Structures are given as C-alpha cells and as structure tokens.
Amino acid sequence: MMTLIDWLLNNTFVVFILGAFISWIGKRIKTAEETVERTQQQEQKTTAIATEMEPKMTRPVRKAQERMTVSQPAEEQHKKTKQLPTHPLVQGVIFSEVLGPPRAKRPYGRK
C-alpha cells in the first residue's frame, strides 16, 4: 500500500493525465445519454404534433380555396395599382431616380 502511495506522489503527471482521461470518458458518456434522451423527446413531440395536425389539415385547405375564389377581383385591382402613372413628367422623375446614379454616389451638399 505504501509503495502505491509513494508511486502516485512521485508520478503526479501520470496521475493527472489518468484523472483527466477518466473525467473525459465520464463527460462523454453523460453527453451520449443526454442526446439519447433528446432524440426520444423529439420523437415524442413529432408524433404528438403529427396526431394533432392531421384533423386540422383539412380546414386550411378549404379556407385557402375560399380565399382564392374571393381574392381574384382583388388581385386585378392590386395589379392596376402597381401600374406607373401615365403623366410623362411623373414618369420622367421616376425613371431618373431608377436609372440615375446611386444615392451613395450623389453628395448631399451640406451648406
């Protein structure tokens, strides 16, 4: 027994390395167990969500179909509002901003 204690005291570096290795193995086992628990919890959540979502899937489809039939005139009105103004001066100002140099290249001109 004394020889073991003497050996440990004489070889502290080896004892430190062995302790670090054992600690590393313990942490690795713990993380492996945690990942297994997480995957099991995720599987349970996905199965619970899947069973909850199945009856609800029919309702949004019906609402989307109703929206499609009702919104067709609204889309035509929306297209009309996206058209450019017909007055040539207004179109000229818009195109000069769009086709001109970028704002970063034009100085503000502090006075």
Buried (B, 14 or more C-beta within 10 A) or exposed (E): EEEEEEEEEEEEEEEEEEEEEEEEEEEEEEEEEEEEEEEEEEEEEEEEEEEEEEEEEEEEEEEEEEEEEEEEEEEEEEEEEEEEEEEEEEEEEEEEEEEEEEEEEEEEEEE
